[in-house]
Amino acid sequence: MLICSYECTWCRDCAENVLRGVCPNCGGELARRPEPSASRLVNDPPSTKRVFNPDCRAARAT
């Protein structure tokens, strides 16, 4: 996953091949999402529900 400074999140495929490393929402650079510290994960675990848009590439390519 890649994110911009406003935390818009994109799959690597779209970020690199469709968006060319630039967020279409804010114009910011897309970078690798940082890993949270282990102590933070204990108190604030990641969601177990994944949100996925199967038309992601198609929607961005038009």
Secondary structure, 3 states (H helix, E strand, C coil): CEECCCCCEECHHHHHHHCCCECCCCCCECEECCCCCHHHHHHCCCCCCCCCCCCHHHHHHC
